[in-house]
Amino acid sequence: MNLPADVSVNYRGSIAAMHGSFSSMDFGLLIAVILVYLITVAQFRSFLMVMFAAPMGLIDVVWMLWITDTTLNIESFMGII
């Protein structure tokens, strides 16, 4: 969208809260992936098995979100974690 130079856009209300929540969820997802990886490597003692299993899980998540026509929101992000 081409806006004139004197027009500015500010996000307010629930959009601002959603951006804050997603930034917190990014950190939670990173910590969850690291912990699951470490636990899985300790249990199976196979680096290759873990390296193939984790991406397949994320592919399945994206596939199911697409099949069910669901957006990536706080509830689905918590489910991924």
C-alpha positions in Angstrom: 0.0 0.0 0.0 1.4 3.4 -1.0 0.7 5.9 1.8 1.4 9.6 1.6 4.5 10.9 3.4 2.5 12.6 6.1 0.5 9.4 7.1 1.8 7.1 9.8 0.5 3.7 11.0 0.6 2.6 14.6 -0.4 -0.8 15.8 -2.5 -0.6 19.0 -4.7 -2.9 21.1 -4.5 -6.6 20.7 -2.0 -6.5 17.8 0.6 -4.9 20.1 -0.1 -7.6 22.8 0.1 -10.3 20.1 3.6 -9.2 18.9 4.8 -9.2 22.5 3.4 -12.7 23.1 5.0 -14.0 19.9 8.4 -12.7 20.9 8.1 -14.5 24.2 7.0 -17.7 22.4 10.0 -17.6 20.1 12.3 -17.9 23.1 10.1 -20.7 24.5 10.2 -22.6 21.3 14.0 -22.4 21.1 14.4 -23.7 24.6 11.9 -26.5 24.0 13.6 -27.6 20.8 17.0 -27.7 22.5 15.7 -29.7 25.5 13.8 -32.2 23.3 16.9 -32.6 21.2 19.2 -33.3 24.3 16.7 -35.7 25.9 16.2 -37.6 22.6 20.0 -37.9 22.0 20.5 -39.2 25.5 17.7 -41.8 25.1 18.5 -43.1 21.6 22.2 -42.3 21.5 21.9 -41.8 17.8 22.6 -38.4 16.3 21.2 -39.2 12.9 17.9 -40.5 14.2 17.3 -37.2 16.1 18.4 -35.1 13.1 15.7 -36.8 11.0 13.0 -36.9 13.6 12.9 -33.2 14.6 12.4 -31.7 11.1 9.7 -34.4 10.3 7.8 -33.2 13.3 7.9 -29.6 12.2 6.9 -30.6 8.7 3.9 -32.4 10.1 2.9 -29.4 12.1 3.0 -27.1 9.0 1.1 -29.7 7.0 -1.7 -30.1 9.6 -2.0 -26.3 9.9 -2.4 -26.1 6.1 -4.9 -29.1 5.9 -7.1 -27.7 8.7 -6.8 -24.1 7.4 -5.6 -22.9 10.8 -3.5 -19.8 11.3 -0.4 -19.7 13.4 -1.7 -18.1 16.6 -0.9 -18.4 20.2 -2.8 -21.6 20.7 -1.2 -23.4 17.8 2.2 -22.0 18.8 1.8 -23.5 22.3 0.8 -26.8 20.7 4.1 -26.8 18.7 6.1 -26.2 21.8 
